Amino acid sequence: MKLGHVALDGTKVRANASKHKAMSYKRMKEKEAQLQGEVDELLRRAQEVDEEEDRRYGKDRRGDELPAELSFREGRLERIREAMAALEAEAQAAAEEAEAAGKGHPGMPEEQAQRNFTDAQSRIMPAPGGRDFLQAYNCQAVVDSQHQVIVAARATNQASDKQQAVAMIEEVIANVGAVPREVSADAGYYSAQAVADLQNLGADPFIAPEKTRHGHRPPPAPRGRIPKALPPRDRMRRKLQTKRGRQRYALRMATVEPVFGQIKQARGFRQFLLWGLAKVNGEWSLICTSHNLLKLFRRGLPMANPASPAVLPA
């Protein structure tokens, strides 16, 4: 199978959890101290009541159930401590990775690191437009420009797209057994390293080095070849200013964004049903698979082997 131009993008899809059920590490520490104080006070009061009842009714009378108020607080305290331990374990793992790469890491969670008590692997992410936040997953898709077939798909709980470009194109290669000739993506995917890695894979990247306003038309590129001595960001900027660069980058909006519109607006898929990254990833793959089957059916393309990796995302 041959692939020409593919476009990569991500869309935020709501998790099956409320953002109001999330708590930051800083807030967890404050809440832990508060709840521990309340538990201690309830236990002190309960001890006083027990002693008074013993004096009145004798020590052979007892109750085996915790008061509801105390049971609620102890349960809440336990869940908060479990969430704190999970954040600390993640921070320690990140510190070990950083140390192996020769980088520094404090080994403790950032104060604003958050965990949701309903779906612990979902994250608070900025909604489209940046005016609101969602408890969500970041759903990635690579789409073939010729037929709008999804050739790779993955859900991630990383709000940023920065680390996704190379991983998604490697998934395309694994799925279809071919390297796409061209790759377009917006500024969220740009890094000099990502551009170099995509070129090493054999793809020609068209990735905006910075965000541009909607409808903004870049100035024409200077005449002549792009100087090899330019920094990577300037080289990409010049590349997208050329006539060919503008044409190839424009394919992105006409390729991947309509696919997200068809999935979210036409088919109404705006929230996951399942919890956890692995299950959400499977749910997203199912949605993308059904999109592909609809595309193939409507275009009259052959579907003799619908399980082919050239058709379905991994």
N, C-alpha and C positions, 0 to 999 in steps of 0.2 A: 504493500500500500504506500502511496505517496501523499505527502502533506505539503500544501503550499503555505498559505498564510493562516496562522492561528492567532486568536486574541485571548488574552488572559485578564480576568477581573475577579473581584470578590464582592459578595453582598452579605449584609448582616441579616440573619434570620433569628427571630425571637426564640429563646429557650423556653421550655415548659417550666418556668420559674419566674417569680416576681423579683425585680431589682430591689424591692424593699425587704427581701429576705437575705440580702447580702450585708456583710459587715467587714469593715477594714480591720487590719491587724491592730492599729492603734486603738480603735473602739473596742476590740475584743479584750485588750489588756485592761482598759478602763472598766468594762462591764464585768470582767472576771473578778476584779477587786471589789466592785460594788456587790455582786451576787454572793461572793464569799462572806462579806460582812453581813449581808442579810441572812444567809444560812446560819452563820455563827449566832446571830441575835435570836433567830427562831429556835435554834437548839437550846440556847440559854433559857428562853422563856418556856420551852417544852420541859426542860429539866425542873424548872421551878414548879410548873403545873404537876409534874409527876410526883415531886416531893410532897406537894400539898395533898394530892390524892392519896398517897401512901399514908399520910397522917390521918386522913379522914376515913379511908376505906380499908386500909391494910395493904401490905406489900404483895399479897397473892393476887391482886386484881391488876391486869395489864391490857394494853392495846397493841396489836401487832402491825397496824398500818400507820405509815407516816401521815401527818396532817397534809391535806392537799396543797396548802401554800408552800410548805417545806419541800414536798415532793416535786412541785413545779420548778422551784428555784434550783434544786439540786440537778434536775434533769437538764435545765437550761445551762447550768454551769458546766456540766459534763460535755454537752454539745459544743460549747464555746471552746473548751480546752482541747477537744478533738480537732476542731477547725484550726486552732492555733498550732497544734502539733503538726498538722498537715502542711500549713504554710511554712513552718520552720524546717520541715523535711525537704520541701521543694527548694528553699533557700540554700540549705546545706548541699543539696545535689548540684545546684547552680554554682556554688562556690567551688566544688570539686572539679566541675567542668572548666571553670575559669582558671583554676590553678593549673590544670593540665595544659591549658592554652597559654599559660604565662601571663594571665591577667589577674587583676585584683577583684575581690568580692568580699563584702562584710560577713557573709555567712548567716545573716539574719534577714527576715523579711523586711521590705520597706514598710513604713508606717501606713501607707495607702494601699498596700496589697490587700485584696479582698477575696472573700470566699462566700459562696451562696449556700445556705443551709438546705435548700430544696434540691438544686442540681449543682454539686460542688465543682464540677468541671466547666460550667458555663462562666462567662465573664461579663462585666459591665463594659459596654462598648459604645462609642458615639454613634448616634443614629445619622442617617443621611441628612446633610445640611449642617450638622454639628451643633444643633440647638437643643438636642435632647440626648438621653442615654438609654440604652436598652440592655436587658439581661439577655445575652445573645451568643451565637456562634458566628464565626466568619467563614462563609461558604465560598470556596474557590471553584472556578470552572475554566477550562480551556476549550475554546469553541473553534471549529473549522469554519473559515469564512465562506466556503463554497456552498455548504448545505446547512450551516448552523447546527451541526451535530456536535455534541459534547464529547471530546476525546479524552478528557481527564477531569476528575472531580474529587474534591476532598473538603471536609469540614475541619476547621481548626478553632481552637479557643484563644488564638493570638489575635489581638485587635489590629495589629499592624500587618500590612502586606509585604513588608520589606524583605522578609526571609522566604517568601513563597515562590518567587519566579523560577529559580533553578529547580527546586523540588517538583514543581508542577510540570515543567517541561520534561524532566526525567521520567515522570509518571506517564506522560504522553508517549515517550519512546518505549516504555515498558508495555503499554497498552496496544500500540499499533505497530511496533517494530520498525518505526521510521522516525527520522528527525525532521521536524517542520522546517521549511525553508526560511520562513520569517515569523517573528513573534512580536506582537504589539501589546503594550500595557501602559497604564497611566503612571503618574509620578510616584504613586505609593510604592511601586515595585523597584524604583531606580536605586541602584548603587553601582559604583564603578566595578566592584567585584562581581555583581550579578551580570552585568554586561559582558565582562571578560569570560565568565563561566559559560554563558549562553553561546558565545562565539566559539569557545573550545568544544562545545557539544556539536557545533556545526550549524547553528541557527543564526540568522541575521536579526538582531534585536532592534526594535523601534520603541524605545521607552522614554517618555518625557522626563527630563531631568528636574523639572519643577512644575508645580501646578500652574495652570493658566485659567483665566476667566472664561466662562462660557461665551462662545462667539468671538473670542479674541483671535485675531489673525496675526501670526508672527511675521516679522519683516522678512523680505526675501534674503536668501543666503548670498554672501559675497561671491563674486565670480571666482572660478578656479577650483582646484582640488582642495580638499580639507587638509590643512597642514598636519602632518603626523606628530609634530611636537606639541600640539594643543593638549591640555588636560582632558581626561575622559569626559567630564561633564560638558566642556565646551565643544568637544567633537560631536557628542550626541546632539547638542543644541543646534549645531551647524547642519548636521545630517537631517534633522527634522525640518529645517528651514528650506531645504531643497524641494524642488517640485515633486520628485519621487518620494522623498521622505514625508511630505504632507499627505500625499495620496495613500501611502501605506499606513501611516498612523491613523488616518481618517477611517480606515477599515475597522478599527477597534470599536467605535461607537455603533457601527452598522452590523457588527458581528455578535459581540458578547452581551451588550446591554439589552438588545431586544429579547435575548434568551431569558434573562432575568425578569424582564417584563412579562413574558409569556408564562413563566413559572409562578410569579408572585401575583400578578394582576389578573391575567386571564384564567389561571387555574386556581388562584386563591391560596397558594401555599405561602403562609407568612409566619408560621410558628411550628416548631417541632413538637412531637407528641412524647418522645422518649427522653430519658435522662442519661447523662454520661456521654463522653466524647465518642467512644466506640460505637454505641447504639445510634447516636446522632449522625455519625459518619455513614453508617449503613442506611439510615433514613434518607440522607441527602443523595446517596448513590442510587437509591430506588427512585427518587424524584427525577434525577437526571436520566436514568435509564428509560423511564416512561416518556420523558421529553424526546429522547432519541427515537423511540418506537413510533411516536406520533409524527415526527419529522419524516421518517422513512416511509411510513404509510401514506402520508399526504403527498409526498413527492413521487410515489410509485417506485421507490428504490427497492432492490431485492432484500428480503429478510429471511433467507433460507436458514441462516445460522445466527439467530438473535443473540446467542451467548458469545459471539466472536468478540475478542478484546478490541478489535478495530471499531466496534460499534458502542460497546458499553464501557463506562468508566470502571476502573478497578475498585 
